[in-house]
């Protein structure tokens, strides 16, 4: 899976309470666009769902792996 580098201009980073010291989500907003970058390396494209609800962007990532009858690995993130 290819990784995408996200360039963040610190002076223009969107300020939201949970972003301080958060290496998971980076947001960039300027006069031309709004960009959200997040670390999704543990998920495949089919695990990721993005929804626009009015002026909100919701990113939901869910992944489950079943090993044998007693093993289940589950990851879920929603921002």
mmCIF file of the N, C-alpha and C atoms, coordinates in Angstrom:
data_MODEL
# 
_entry.id   MODEL 
# 
loop_
_atom_site.group_PDB 
_atom_site.id 
_atom_site.type_symbol 
_atom_site.label_atom_id 
_atom_site.label_alt_id 
_atom_site.label_comp_id 
_atom_site.label_asym_id 
_atom_site.label_entity_id 
_atom_site.label_seq_id 
_atom_site.pdbx_PDB_ins_code 
_atom_site.Cartn_x 
_atom_site.Cartn_y 
_atom_site.Cartn_z 
_atom_site.occupancy 
_atom_site.B_iso_or_equiv 
_atom_site.pdbx_formal_charge 
_atom_site.auth_seq_id 
_atom_site.auth_comp_id 
_atom_site.auth_asym_id 
_atom_site.auth_atom_id 
_atom_site.pdbx_PDB_model_num 
ATOM 1   N N  . UNK A 1 1  ? 0.854   -1.161  0.000  1.00 0.00 ? 1  UNK A N  1 
ATOM 2   C CA . UNK A 1 1  ? 0.000   0.000   0.000  1.00 0.00 ? 1  UNK A CA 1 
ATOM 3   C C  . UNK A 1 1  ? 0.905   1.231   0.000  1.00 0.00 ? 1  UNK A C  1 
ATOM 4   N N  . UNK A 1 2  ? 0.629   2.160   -0.870 1.00 0.00 ? 2  UNK A N  1 
ATOM 5   C CA . UNK A 1 2  ? 1.436   3.363   -0.983 1.00 0.00 ? 2  UNK A CA 1 
ATOM 6   C C  . UNK A 1 2  ? 1.054   4.367   0.100  1.00 0.00 ? 2  UNK A C  1 
ATOM 7   N N  . UNK A 1 3  ? 2.049   5.033   0.639  1.00 0.00 ? 3  UNK A N  1 
ATOM 8   C CA . UNK A 1 3  ? 1.802   6.068   1.644  1.00 0.00 ? 3  UNK A CA 1 
ATOM 9   C C  . UNK A 1 3  ? 1.774   7.423   0.964  1.00 0.00 ? 3  UNK A C  1 
ATOM 10  N N  . UNK A 1 4  ? 0.992   8.321   1.488  1.00 0.00 ? 4  UNK A N  1 
ATOM 11  C CA . UNK A 1 4  ? 0.905   9.675   0.965  1.00 0.00 ? 4  UNK A CA 1 
ATOM 12  C C  . UNK A 1 4  ? 1.443   10.630  2.010  1.00 0.00 ? 4  UNK A C  1 
ATOM 13  N N  . UNK A 1 5  ? 2.445   11.423  1.626  1.00 0.00 ? 5  UNK A N  1 
ATOM 14  C CA . UNK A 1 5  ? 2.979   12.425  2.537  1.00 0.00 ? 5  UNK A CA 1 
ATOM 15  C C  . UNK A 1 5  ? 2.058   13.628  2.556  1.00 0.00 ? 5  UNK A C  1 
ATOM 16  N N  . UNK A 1 6  ? 1.810   14.151  3.715  1.00 0.00 ? 6  UNK A N  1 
ATOM 17  C CA . UNK A 1 6  ? 0.941   15.310  3.870  1.00 0.00 ? 6  UNK A CA 1 
ATOM 18  C C  . UNK A 1 6  ? 1.783   16.451  4.422  1.00 0.00 ? 6  UNK A C  1 
ATOM 19  N N  . UNK A 1 7  ? 1.835   17.533  3.684  1.00 0.00 ? 7  UNK A N  1 
ATOM 20  C CA . UNK A 1 7  ? 2.586   18.703  4.104  1.00 0.00 ? 7  UNK A CA 1 
ATOM 21  C C  . UNK A 1 7  ? 1.667   19.585  4.942  1.00 0.00 ? 7  UNK A C  1 
ATOM 22  N N  . UNK A 1 8  ? 2.108   19.910  6.136  1.00 0.00 ? 8  UNK A N  1 
ATOM 23  C CA . UNK A 1 8  ? 1.305   20.741  7.032  1.00 0.00 ? 8  UNK A CA 1 
ATOM 24  C C  . UNK A 1 8  ? 2.032   22.055  7.254  1.00 0.00 ? 8  UNK A C  1 
ATOM 25  N N  . UNK A 1 9  ? 1.374   23.146  6.936  1.00 0.00 ? 9  UNK A N  1 
ATOM 26  C CA . UNK A 1 9  ? 1.919   24.464  7.219  1.00 0.00 ? 9  UNK A CA 1 
ATOM 27  C C  . UNK A 1 9  ? 1.465   24.838  8.619  1.00 0.00 ? 9  UNK A C  1 
ATOM 28  N N  . UNK A 1 10 ? 2.359   24.727  9.581  1.00 0.00 ? 10 UNK A N  1 
ATOM 29  C CA . UNK A 1 10 ? 2.000   24.899  10.993 1.00 0.00 ? 10 UNK A CA 1 
ATOM 30  C C  . UNK A 1 10 ? 1.294   26.227  11.272 1.00 0.00 ? 10 UNK A C  1 
ATOM 31  N N  . UNK A 1 11 ? 1.676   27.287  10.572 1.00 0.00 ? 11 UNK A N  1 
ATOM 32  C CA . UNK A 1 11 ? 1.057   28.585  10.841 1.00 0.00 ? 11 UNK A CA 1 
ATOM 33  C C  . UNK A 1 11 ? -0.391  28.643  10.380 1.00 0.00 ? 11 UNK A C  1 
ATOM 34  N N  . UNK A 1 12 ? -0.786  27.698  9.516  1.00 0.00 ? 12 UNK A N  1 
ATOM 35  C CA . UNK A 1 12 ? -2.139  27.720  8.982  1.00 0.00 ? 12 UNK A CA 1 
ATOM 36  C C  . UNK A 1 12 ? -2.948  26.492  9.391  1.00 0.00 ? 12 UNK A C  1 
ATOM 37  N N  . UNK A 1 13 ? -2.478  25.761  10.378 1.00 0.00 ? 13 UNK A N  1 
ATOM 38  C CA . UNK A 1 13 ? -3.187  24.561  10.814 1.00 0.00 ? 13 UNK A CA 1 
ATOM 39  C C  . UNK A 1 13 ? -4.476  24.973  11.512 1.00 0.00 ? 13 UNK A C  1 
ATOM 40  N N  . UNK A 1 14 ? -5.544  24.300  11.135 1.00 0.00 ? 14 UNK A N  1 
ATOM 41  C CA . UNK A 1 14 ? -6.852  24.558  11.736 1.00 0.00 ? 14 UNK A CA 1 
ATOM 42  C C  . UNK A 1 14 ? -6.782  24.229  13.220 1.00 0.00 ? 14 UNK A C  1 
ATOM 43  N N  . UNK A 1 15 ? -7.191  25.137  14.054 1.00 0.00 ? 15 UNK A N  1 
ATOM 44  C CA . UNK A 1 15 ? -7.110  24.945  15.497 1.00 0.00 ? 15 UNK A CA 1 
ATOM 45  C C  . UNK A 1 15 ? -8.362  24.234  16.006 1.00 0.00 ? 15 UNK A C  1 
ATOM 46  N N  . UNK A 1 16 ? -8.197  23.060  16.530 1.00 0.00 ? 16 UNK A N  1 
ATOM 47  C CA . UNK A 1 16 ? -9.295  22.359  17.190 1.00 0.00 ? 16 UNK A CA 1 
ATOM 48  C C  . UNK A 1 16 ? -8.724  21.688  18.427 1.00 0.00 ? 16 UNK A C  1 
ATOM 49  N N  . UNK A 1 17 ? -9.511  21.558  19.487 1.00 0.00 ? 17 UNK A N  1 
ATOM 50  C CA . UNK A 1 17 ? -9.000  21.164  20.801 1.00 0.00 ? 17 UNK A CA 1 
ATOM 51  C C  . UNK A 1 17 ? -8.222  19.858  20.830 1.00 0.00 ? 17 UNK A C  1 
ATOM 52  N N  . UNK A 1 18 ? -8.599  18.883  20.030 1.00 0.00 ? 18 UNK A N  1 
ATOM 53  C CA . UNK A 1 18 ? -7.942  17.576  20.103 1.00 0.00 ? 18 UNK A CA 1 
ATOM 54  C C  . UNK A 1 18 ? -6.692  17.483  19.245 1.00 0.00 ? 18 UNK A C  1 
ATOM 55  N N  . UNK A 1 19 ? -6.363  18.525  18.479 1.00 0.00 ? 19 UNK A N  1 
ATOM 56  C CA . UNK A 1 19 ? -5.244  18.423  17.552 1.00 0.00 ? 19 UNK A CA 1 
ATOM 57  C C  . UNK A 1 19 ? -3.890  18.646  18.206 1.00 0.00 ? 19 UNK A C  1 
ATOM 58  N N  . UNK A 1 20 ? -3.816  19.353  19.299 1.00 0.00 ? 20 UNK A N  1 
ATOM 59  C CA . UNK A 1 20 ? -2.532  19.614  19.933 1.00 0.00 ? 20 UNK A CA 1 
ATOM 60  C C  . UNK A 1 20 ? -1.844  18.281  20.239 1.00 0.00 ? 20 UNK A C  1 
ATOM 61  N N  . UNK A 1 21 ? -0.619  18.143  19.771 1.00 0.00 ? 21 UNK A N  1 
ATOM 62  C CA . UNK A 1 21 ? 0.189   16.933  19.964 1.00 0.00 ? 21 UNK A CA 1 
ATOM 63  C C  . UNK A 1 21 ? -0.432  15.689  19.345 1.00 0.00 ? 21 UNK A C  1 
ATOM 64  N N  . UNK A 1 22 ? -1.382  15.848  18.449 1.00 0.00 ? 22 UNK A N  1 
ATOM 65  C CA . UNK A 1 22 ? -2.023  14.703  17.800 1.00 0.00 ? 22 UNK A CA 1 
ATOM 66  C C  . UNK A 1 22 ? -1.296  14.408  16.496 1.00 0.00 ? 22 UNK A C  1 
ATOM 67  N N  . UNK A 1 23 ? -0.608  13.288  16.443 1.00 0.00 ? 23 UNK A N  1 
ATOM 68  C CA . UNK A 1 23 ? 0.093   12.892  15.220 1.00 0.00 ? 23 UNK A CA 1 
ATOM 69  C C  . UNK A 1 23 ? -0.826  12.107  14.297 1.00 0.00 ? 23 UNK A C  1 
ATOM 70  N N  . UNK A 1 24 ? -2.064  11.890  14.705 1.00 0.00 ? 24 UNK A N  1 
ATOM 71  C CA . UNK A 1 24 ? -3.004  11.094  13.930 1.00 0.00 ? 24 UNK A CA 1 
ATOM 72  C C  . UNK A 1 24 ? -3.739  11.928  12.890 1.00 0.00 ? 24 UNK A C  1 
ATOM 73  N N  . UNK A 1 25 ? -4.174  13.131  13.260 1.00 0.00 ? 25 UNK A N  1 
ATOM 74  C CA . UNK A 1 25 ? -4.955  13.987  12.362 1.00 0.00 ? 25 UNK A CA 1 
ATOM 75  C C  . UNK A 1 25 ? -4.260  15.326  12.192 1.00 0.00 ? 25 UNK A C  1 
ATOM 76  N N  . UNK A 1 26 ? -4.125  15.768  10.945 1.00 0.00 ? 26 UNK A N  1 
ATOM 77  C CA . UNK A 1 26 ? -3.600  17.097  10.636 1.00 0.00 ? 26 UNK A CA 1 
ATOM 78  C C  . UNK A 1 26 ? -4.573  17.767  9.687  1.00 0.00 ? 26 UNK A C  1 
ATOM 79  N N  . UNK A 1 27 ? -4.875  19.021  9.959  1.00 0.00 ? 27 UNK A N  1 
ATOM 80  C CA . UNK A 1 27 ? -5.825  19.770  9.142  1.00 0.00 ? 27 UNK A CA 1 
ATOM 81  C C  . UNK A 1 27 ? -5.151  21.033  8.637  1.00 0.00 ? 27 UNK A C  1 
ATOM 82  N N  . UNK A 1 28 ? -5.331  21.318  7.350  1.00 0.00 ? 28 UNK A N  1 
ATOM 83  C CA . UNK A 1 28 ? -4.789  22.521  6.728  1.00 0.00 ? 28 UNK A CA 1 
ATOM 84  C C  . UNK A 1 28 ? -5.927  23.262  6.052  1.00 0.00 ? 28 UNK A C  1 
ATOM 85  N N  . UNK A 1 29 ? -6.036  24.539  6.346  1.00 0.00 ? 29 UNK A N  1 
ATOM 86  C CA . UNK A 1 29 ? -7.069  25.355  5.722  1.00 0.00 ? 29 UNK A CA 1 
ATOM 87  C C  . UNK A 1 29 ? -6.436  26.655  5.254  1.00 0.00 ? 29 UNK A C  1 
ATOM 88  N N  . UNK A 1 30 ? -6.661  27.001  3.992  1.00 0.00 ? 30 UNK A N  1 
ATOM 89  C CA . UNK A 1 30 ? -6.245  28.307  3.497  1.00 0.00 ? 30 UNK A CA 1 
ATOM 90  C C  . UNK A 1 30 ? -7.373  28.874  2.648  1.00 0.00 ? 30 UNK A C  1 
ATOM 91  N N  . UNK A 1 31 ? -7.102  29.945  1.937  1.00 0.00 ? 31 UNK A N  1 
ATOM 92  C CA . UNK A 1 31 ? -8.175  30.602  1.183  1.00 0.00 ? 31 UNK A CA 1 
ATOM 93  C C  . UNK A 1 31 ? -8.677  29.769  0.011  1.00 0.00 ? 31 UNK A C  1 
ATOM 94  N N  . UNK A 1 32 ? -7.897  28.775  -0.428 1.00 0.00 ? 32 UNK A N  1 
ATOM 95  C CA . UNK A 1 32 ? -8.273  27.974  -1.595 1.00 0.00 ? 32 UNK A CA 1 
ATOM 96  C C  . UNK A 1 32 ? -8.876  26.613  -1.273 1.00 0.00 ? 32 UNK A C  1 
ATOM 97  N N  . UNK A 1 33 ? -8.473  26.020  -0.160 1.00 0.00 ? 33 UNK A N  1 
ATOM 98  C CA . UNK A 1 33 ? -8.971  24.673  0.122  1.00 0.00 ? 33 UNK A CA 1 
ATOM 99  C C  . UNK A 1 33 ? -8.884  24.319  1.605  1.00 0.00 ? 33 UNK A C  1 
ATOM 100 N N  . UNK A 1 34 ? -9.502  23.203  1.917  1.00 0.00 ? 34 UNK A N  1 
ATOM 101 C CA . UNK A 1 34 ? -9.524  22.625  3.254  1.00 0.00 ? 34 UNK A CA 1 
ATOM 102 C C  . UNK A 1 34 ? -9.028  21.200  3.094  1.00 0.00 ? 34 UNK A C  1 
ATOM 103 N N  . UNK A 1 35 ? -7.998  20.817  3.826  1.00 0.00 ? 35 UNK A N  1 
ATOM 104 C CA . UNK A 1 35 ? -7.382  19.502  3.656  1.00 0.00 ? 35 UNK A CA 1 
ATOM 105 C C  . UNK A 1 35 ? -7.226  18.823  5.013  1.00 0.00 ? 35 UNK A C  1 
ATOM 106 N N  . UNK A 1 36 ? -7.643  17.565  5.076  1.00 0.00 ? 36 UNK A N  1 
ATOM 107 C CA . UNK A 1 36 ? -7.496  16.772  6.293  1.00 0.00 ? 36 UNK A CA 1 
ATOM 108 C C  . UNK A 1 36 ? -6.614  15.582  5.959  1.00 0.00 ? 36 UNK A C  1 
ATOM 109 N N  . UNK A 1 37 ? -5.582  15.381  6.736  1.00 0.00 ? 37 UNK A N  1 
ATOM 110 C CA . UNK A 1 37 ? -4.709  14.231  6.560  1.00 0.00 ? 37 UNK A CA 1 
ATOM 111 C C  . UNK A 1 37 ? -4.726  13.402  7.830  1.00 0.00 ? 37 UNK A C  1 
ATOM 112 N N  . UNK A 1 38 ? -4.757  12.095  7.686  1.00 0.00 ? 38 UNK A N  1 
ATOM 113 C CA . UNK A 1 38 ? -4.739  11.250  8.869  1.00 0.00 ? 38 UNK A CA 1 
ATOM 114 C C  . UNK A 1 38 ? -3.984  9.968   8.599  1.00 0.00 ? 38 UNK A C  1 
ATOM 115 N N  . UNK A 1 39 ? -3.479  9.403   9.660  1.00 0.00 ? 39 UNK A N  1 
ATOM 116 C CA . UNK A 1 39 ? -2.711  8.168   9.590  1.00 0.00 ? 39 UNK A CA 1 
ATOM 117 C C  . UNK A 1 39 ? -3.687  6.999   9.532  1.00 0.00 ? 39 UNK A C  1 
ATOM 118 N N  . UNK A 1 40 ? -3.777  6.380   8.370  1.00 0.00 ? 40 UNK A N  1 
ATOM 119 C CA . UNK A 1 40 ? -4.716  5.269   8.182  1.00 0.00 ? 40 UNK A CA 1 
ATOM 120 C C  . UNK A 1 40 ? -3.985  4.010   7.733  1.00 0.00 ? 40 UNK A C  1 
ATOM 121 N N  . UNK A 1 41 ? -2.723  3.891   8.098  1.00 0.00 ? 41 UNK A N  1 
ATOM 122 C CA . UNK A 1 41 ? -1.918  2.773   7.588  1.00 0.00 ? 41 UNK A CA 1 
ATOM 123 C C  . UNK A 1 41 ? -2.390  1.401   8.070  1.00 0.00 ? 41 UNK A C  1 
ATOM 124 N N  . UNK A 1 42 ? -3.182  1.347   9.128  1.00 0.00 ? 42 UNK A N  1 
ATOM 125 C CA . UNK A 1 42 ? -3.678  0.058   9.618  1.00 0.00 ? 42 UNK A CA 1 
ATOM 126 C C  . UNK A 1 42 ? -5.005  -0.340  8.986  1.00 0.00 ? 42 UNK A C  1 
ATOM 127 N N  . UNK A 1 43 ? -5.483  0.472   8.033  1.00 0.00 ? 43 UNK A N  1 
ATOM 128 C CA . UNK A 1 43 ? -6.779  0.240   7.408  1.00 0.00 ? 43 UNK A CA 1 
ATOM 129 C C  . UNK A 1 43 ? -6.625  0.153   5.895  1.00 0.00 ? 43 UNK A C  1 
ATOM 130 N N  . UNK A 1 44 ? -7.521  -0.582  5.249  1.00 0.00 ? 44 UNK A N  1 
ATOM 131 C CA . UNK A 1 44 ? -7.559  -0.634  3.791  1.00 0.00 ? 44 UNK A CA 1 
ATOM 132 C C  . UNK A 1 44 ? -8.610  0.366   3.308  1.00 0.00 ? 44 UNK A C  1 
ATOM 133 N N  . UNK A 1 45 ? -8.587  0.744   2.027  1.00 0.00 ? 45 UNK A N  1 
ATOM 134 C CA . UNK A 1 45 ? -9.595  1.692   1.528  1.00 0.00 ? 45 UNK A CA 1 
ATOM 135 C C  . UNK A 1 45 ? -11.034 1.258   1.803  1.00 0.00 ? 45 UNK A C  1 
ATOM 136 N N  . UNK A 1 46 ? -11.309 -0.040  1.762  1.00 0.00 ? 46 UNK A N  1 
ATOM 137 C CA . UNK A 1 46 ? -12.684 -0.495  2.024  1.00 0.00 ? 46 UNK A CA 1 
ATOM 138 C C  . UNK A 1 46 ? -13.074 -0.356  3.499  1.00 0.00 ? 46 UNK A C  1 
ATOM 139 N N  . UNK A 1 47 ? -12.089 -0.164  4.390  1.00 0.00 ? 47 UNK A N  1 
ATOM 140 C CA . UNK A 1 47 ? -12.354 0.028   5.818  1.00 0.00 ? 47 UNK A CA 1 
ATOM 141 C C  . UNK A 1 47 ? -12.704 1.476   6.156  1.00 0.00 ? 47 UNK A C  1 
ATOM 142 N N  . UNK A 1 48 ? -12.490 2.401   5.215  1.00 0.00 ? 48 UNK A N  1 
ATOM 143 C CA . UNK A 1 48 ? -12.612 3.836   5.485  1.00 0.00 ? 48 UNK A CA 1 
ATOM 144 C C  . UNK A 1 48 ? -13.876 4.394   4.855  1.00 0.00 ? 48 UNK A C  1 
ATOM 145 N N  . UNK A 1 49 ? -14.616 5.147   5.649  1.00 0.00 ? 49 UNK A N  1 
ATOM 146 C CA . UNK A 1 49 ? -15.854 5.776   5.182  1.00 0.00 ? 49 UNK A CA 1 
ATOM 147 C C  . UNK A 1 49 ? -15.785 7.267   5.528  1.00 0.00 ? 49 UNK A C  1 
ATOM 148 N N  . UNK A 1 50 ? -16.000 8.131   4.529  1.00 0.00 ? 50 UNK A N  1 
ATOM 149 C CA . UNK A 1 50 ? -15.990 9.581   4.733  1.00 0.00 ? 50 UNK A CA 1 
ATOM 150 C C  . UNK A 1 50 ? -17.367 10.118  4.394  1.00 0.00 ? 50 UNK A C  1 
ATOM 151 N N  . UNK A 1 51 ? -17.937 10.900  5.318  1.00 0.00 ? 51 UNK A N  1 
ATOM 152 C CA . UNK A 1 51 ? -19.270 11.478  5.098  1.00 0.00 ? 51 UNK A CA 1 
ATOM 153 C C  . UNK A 1 51 ? -19.207 12.981  5.324  1.00 0.00 ? 51 UNK A C  1 
ATOM 154 N N  . UNK A 1 52 ? -19.947 13.715  4.516  1.00 0.00 ? 52 UNK A N  1 
ATOM 155 C CA . UNK A 1 52 ? -20.115 15.152  4.693  1.00 0.00 ? 52 UNK A CA 1 
ATOM 156 C C  . UNK A 1 52 ? -21.526 15.364  5.232  1.00 0.00 ? 52 UNK A C  1 
ATOM 157 N N  . UNK A 1 53 ? -21.623 16.017  6.380  1.00 0.00 ? 53 UNK A N  1 
ATOM 158 C CA . UNK A 1 53 ? -22.923 16.276  7.003  1.00 0.00 ? 53 UNK A CA 1 
ATOM 159 C C  . UNK A 1 53 ? -23.005 17.776  7.282  1.00 0.00 ? 53 UNK A C  1 
ATOM 160 N N  . UNK A 1 54 ? -23.580 18.514  6.333  1.00 0.00 ? 54 UNK A N  1 
ATOM 161 C CA . UNK A 1 54 ? -23.629 19.969  6.472  1.00 0.00 ? 54 UNK A CA 1 
ATOM 162 C C  . UNK A 1 54 ? -22.230 20.537  6.396  1.00 0.00 ? 54 UNK A C  1 
ATOM 163 N N  . UNK A 1 55 ? -21.780 21.181  7.472  1.00 0.00 ? 55 UNK A N  1 
ATOM 164 C CA . UNK A 1 55 ? -20.428 21.728  7.491  1.00 0.00 ? 55 UNK A CA 1 
ATOM 165 C C  . UNK A 1 55 ? -19.461 20.840  8.278  1.00 0.00 ? 55 UNK A C  1 
ATOM 166 N N  . UNK A 1 56 ? -19.829 19.579  8.506  1.00 0.00 ? 56 UNK A N  1 
ATOM 167 C CA . UNK A 1 56 ? -18.982 18.628  9.222  1.00 0.00 ? 56 UNK A CA 1 
ATOM 168 C C  . UNK A 1 56 ? -18.470 17.541  8.287  1.00 0.00 ? 56 UNK A C  1 
ATOM 169 N N  . UNK A 1 57 ? -17.238 17.099  8.527  1.00 0.00 ? 57 UNK A N  1 
ATOM 170 C CA . UNK A 1 57 ? -16.657 15.963  7.809  1.00 0.00 ? 57 UNK A CA 1 
ATOM 171 C C  . UNK A 1 57 ? -16.444 14.855  8.837  1.00 0.00 ? 57 UNK A C  1 
ATOM 172 N N  . UNK A 1 58 ? -17.024 13.694  8.596  1.00 0.00 ? 58 UNK A N  1 
ATOM 173 C CA . UNK A 1 58 ? -16.875 12.559  9.504  1.00 0.00 ? 58 UNK A CA 1 
ATOM 174 C C  . UNK A 1 58 ? -16.048 11.486  8.805  1.00 0.00 ? 58 UNK A C  1 
ATOM 175 N N  . UNK A 1 59 ? -14.987 11.034  9.470  1.00 0.00 ? 59 UNK A N  1 
ATOM 176 C CA . UNK A 1 59 ? -14.157 9.947   8.955  1.00 0.00 ? 59 UNK A CA 1 
ATOM 177 C C  . UNK A 1 59 ? -14.291 8.784   9.924  1.00 0.00 ? 59 UNK A C  1 
ATOM 178 N N  . UNK A 1 60 ? -14.724 7.653   9.396  1.00 0.00 ? 60 UNK A N  1 
ATOM 179 C CA . UNK A 1 60 ? -14.926 6.455   10.216 1.00 0.00 ? 60 UNK A CA 1 
ATOM 180 C C  . UNK A 1 60 ? -14.097 5.331   9.609  1.00 0.00 ? 60 UNK A C  1 
ATOM 181 N N  . UNK A 1 61 ? -13.293 4.674   10.447 1.00 0.00 ? 61 UNK A N  1 
ATOM 182 C CA . UNK A 1 61 ? -12.462 3.562   9.991  1.00 0.00 ? 61 UNK A CA 1 
ATOM 183 C C  . UNK A 1 61 ? -12.721 2.370   10.900 1.00 0.00 ? 61 UNK A C  1 
ATOM 184 N N  . UNK A 1 62 ? -13.079 1.256   10.306 1.00 0.00 ? 62 UNK A N  1 
ATOM 185 C CA . UNK A 1 62 ? -13.338 0.034   11.067 1.00 0.00 ? 62 UNK A CA 1 
ATOM 186 C C  . UNK A 1 62 ? -12.688 -1.145  10.352 1.00 0.00 ? 62 UNK A C  1 
ATOM 187 N N  . UNK A 1 63 ? -12.051 -2.002  11.136 1.00 0.00 ? 63 UNK A N  1 
ATOM 188 C CA . UNK A 1 63 ? -11.396 -3.174  10.562 1.00 0.00 ? 63 UNK A CA 1 
ATOM 189 C C  . UNK A 1 63 ? -11.486 -4.320  11.560 1.00 0.00 ? 63 UNK A C  1 
ATOM 190 N N  . UNK A 1 64 ? -11.836 -5.488  11.066 1.00 0.00 ? 64 UNK A N  1 
ATOM 191 C CA . UNK A 1 64 ? -11.847 -6.693  11.892 1.00 0.00 ? 64 UNK A CA 1 
ATOM 192 C C  . UNK A 1 64 ? -11.097 -7.798  11.173 1.00 0.00 ? 64 UNK A C  1 
ATOM 193 N N  . UNK A 1 65 ? -10.328 -8.537  11.931 1.00 0.00 ? 65 UNK A N  1 
ATOM 194 C CA . UNK A 1 65 ? -9.631  -9.717  11.409 1.00 0.00 ? 65 UNK A CA 1 
ATOM 195 C C  . UNK A 1 65 ? -9.988  -10.895 12.302 1.00 0.00 ? 65 UNK A C  1 
ATOM 196 N N  . UNK A 1 66 ? -10.393 -11.970 11.691 1.00 0.00 ? 66 UNK A N  1 
ATOM 197 C CA . UNK A 1 66 ? -10.678 -13.191 12.448 1.00 0.00 ? 66 UNK A CA 1 
ATOM 198 C C  . UNK A 1 66 ? -9.564  -14.194 12.165 1.00 0.00 ? 66 UNK A C  1 
ATOM 199 N N  . UNK A 1 67 ? -8.994  -14.697 13.239 1.00 0.00 ? 67 UNK A N  1 
ATOM 200 C CA . UNK A 1 67 ? -7.966  -15.713 13.103 1.00 0.00 ? 67 UNK A CA 1 
ATOM 201 C C  . UNK A 1 67 ? -8.609  -17.085 13.146 1.00 0.00 ? 67 UNK A C  1 
ATOM 202 N N  . UNK A 1 68 ? -8.553  -17.710 14.282 1.00 0.00 ? 68 UNK A N  1 
ATOM 203 C CA . UNK A 1 68 ? -9.227  -18.995 14.466 1.00 0.00 ? 68 UNK A CA 1 
ATOM 204 C C  . UNK A 1 68 ? -10.539 -18.744 15.218 1.00 0.00 ? 68 UNK A C  1 
ATOM 205 N N  . UNK A 1 69 ? -11.080 -19.750 15.840 1.00 0.00 ? 69 UNK A N  1 
ATOM 206 C CA . UNK A 1 69 ? -12.370 -19.618 16.526 1.00 0.00 ? 69 UNK A CA 1 
ATOM 207 C C  . UNK A 1 69 ? -12.335 -18.689 17.738 1.00 0.00 ? 69 UNK A C  1 
ATOM 208 N N  . UNK A 1 70 ? -11.148 -18.449 18.296 1.00 0.00 ? 70 UNK A N  1 
ATOM 209 C CA . UNK A 1 70 ? -11.069 -17.637 19.512 1.00 0.00 ? 70 UNK A CA 1 
ATOM 210 C C  . UNK A 1 70 ? -10.341 -16.307 19.319 1.00 0.00 ? 70 UNK A C  1 
ATOM 211 N N  . UNK A 1 71 ? -9.835  -16.042 18.132 1.00 0.00 ? 71 UNK A N  1 
ATOM 212 C CA . UNK A 1 71 ? -9.051  -14.836 17.894 1.00 0.00 ? 71 UNK A CA 1 
ATOM 213 C C  . UNK A 1 71 ? -9.822  -13.833 17.046 1.00 0.00 ? 71 UNK A C  1 
ATOM 214 N N  . UNK A 1 72 ? -9.937  -12.612 17.565 1.00 0.00 ? 72 UNK A N  1 
ATOM 215 C CA . UNK A 1 72 ? -10.567 -11.518 16.830 1.00 0.00 ? 72 UNK A CA 1 
ATOM 216 C C  . UNK A 1 72 ? -9.781  -10.245 17.109 1.00 0.00 ? 72 UNK A C  1 
ATOM 217 N N  . UNK A 1 73 ? -9.335  -9.579  16.050 1.00 0.00 ? 73 UNK A N  1 
ATOM 218 C CA . UNK A 1 73 ? -8.669  -8.286  16.178 1.00 0.00 ? 73 UNK A CA 1 
ATOM 219 C C  . UNK A 1 73 ? -9.598  -7.252  15.579 1.00 0.00 ? 73 UNK A C  1 
ATOM 220 N N  . UNK A 1 74 ? -9.901  -6.210  16.350 1.00 0.00 ? 74 UNK A N  1 
ATOM 221 C CA . UNK A 1 74 ? -10.830 -5.180  15.890 1.00 0.00 ? 74 UNK A CA 1 
ATOM 222 C C  . UNK A 1 74 ? -10.232 -3.804  16.145 1.00 0.00 ? 74 UNK A C  1 
ATOM 223 N N  . UNK A 1 75 ? -10.283 -2.930  15.124 1.00 0.00 ? 75 UNK A N  1 
ATOM 224 C CA . UNK A 1 75 ? -9.839  -1.550  15.261 1.00 0.00 ? 75 UNK A CA 1 
ATOM 225 C C  . UNK A 1 75 ? -10.958 -0.650  14.767 1.00 0.00 ? 75 UNK A C  1 
ATOM 226 N N  . UNK A 1 76 ? -11.216 0.433   15.496 1.00 0.00 ? 76 UNK A N  1 
ATOM 227 C CA . UNK A 1 76 ? -12.261 1.366   15.092 1.00 0.00 ? 76 UNK A CA 1 
ATOM 228 C C  . UNK A 1 76 ? -11.869 2.777   15.515 1.00 0.00 ? 76 UNK A C  1 
ATOM 229 N N  . UNK A 1 77 ? -11.944 3.722   14.581 1.00 0.00 ? 77 UNK A N  1 
ATOM 230 C CA . UNK A 1 77 ? -11.636 5.126   14.857 1.00 0.00 ? 77 UNK A CA 1 
ATOM 231 C C  . UNK A 1 77 ? -12.687 5.967   14.169 1.00 0.00 ? 77 UNK A C  1 
ATOM 232 N N  . UNK A 1 78 ? -13.199 6.977   14.874 1.00 0.00 ? 78 UNK A N  1 
ATOM 233 C CA . UNK A 1 78 ? -14.126 7.912   14.239 1.00 0.00 ? 78 UNK A CA 1 
ATOM 234 C C  . UNK A 1 78 ? -13.775 9.310   14.711 1.00 0.00 ? 78 UNK A C  1 
ATOM 235 N N  . UNK A 1 79 ? -13.603 10.215  13.766 1.00 0.00 ? 79 UNK A N  1 
ATOM 236 C CA . UNK A 1 79 ? -13.284 11.609  14.086 1.00 0.00 ? 79 UNK A CA 1 
ATOM 237 C C  . UNK A 1 79 ? -14.226 12.497  13.339 1.00 0.00 ? 79 UNK A C  1 
# 
